[in-house]
Amino acid sequence: MFSIVRNLEGPPSCDRKSHLSRIRTLKGEEYAKLDDPAIFSRRNTLCARTASALAQARSAHFNVVAAPVSVDPGTCDPNTFLPSPGAVACEGSESLTGPVTGDVTGELFAEAPFVVFSDGSVNYEVYTTITGTAAGLGTGSFIILEYNGQAAADGTETEKWRVVDGTGGDQLSGIAGNGTAMGVCNPTCTVSFTGSLGIPKTH
């Protein structure tokens, strides 16, 4: 579709005046084909759909305060949560709950497997279910995967996050998004998320 237009330099134009100004160097039959109102109409419809979908994606900043409700020390020392003497690392997991505020408001429940190293640093992932409202998008629930999580021995942490595909419910069906987060856990976690959230037009 629009094979002639794709061969022109620069991004496609979505208004007729700009569209025509970019094809004035074409001659004869090629110009006539590209200037066909039906072709431009189809092109304009595609542009409108793309613009509408992009408009649904918006920057998002939200904060969580999550407190542990259960902890499984796994192979870690149950008192220090460090590896046993001589061990390089240990594994455990915890569950957390708490409020979400900002561009997303509601409550969360999180499951976080982790690996603790002998220096006290931690690598982790978190599956966070949020139930509440995303500003401008609606109310429902969705799951965020927090990955590449790294925490220093003092509890400061950084991570990346993305919405798990297909987990949006109710008005948030089809929600997608990603970003980064940083905060501190000691042991309650106060974390700030920055990125984007949106719902594709097809949903």
Stockholm file with secondary structure:
# STOCKHOLM 1.0

chainA/1-203         MFSIVRNLEGPPSCDRKSHLSRIRTLKGEEYAKLDDPAIFSRRNTLCARTASALAQARSAHFNVVAAPVSVDPGTCDPNTFLPSPGAVACEGSESLTGPVTGDVTGELFAEAPFVVFSDGSVNYEVYTTITGTAAGLGTGSFIILEYNGQAAADGTETEKWRVVDGTGGDQLSGIAGNGTAMGVCNPTCTVSFTGSLGIPKTH
#=GR chainA/1-203 SS CCHHHHTSSSSCCCSHHHHHHTTTTCCHHHHHHHTCHHHHHHHHHHHHHHHHHHHHCEEEEEEEEEEEEEEECTTSCTTTCSCCTTCSEEEEEEEEEEEEEESEEEEEEEEEEEEEETTSCEEEEEEEEEEEEETTTEEEEEEEEEEEEEECTTSEEEEEEEECTTCCEETTTTCEEEEEEEEEESSSEEEEEEEEEECCTTC
#=GC SS_cons         CCHHHHTSSSSCCCSHHHHHHTTTTCCHHHHHHHTCHHHHHHHHHHHHHHHHHHHHCEEEEEEEEEEEEEEECTTSCTTTCSCCTTCSEEEEEEEEEEEEEESEEEEEEEEEEEEEETTSCEEEEEEEEEEEEETTTEEEEEEEEEEEEEECTTSEEEEEEEECTTCCEETTTTCEEEEEEEEEESSSEEEEEEEEEECCTTC
//
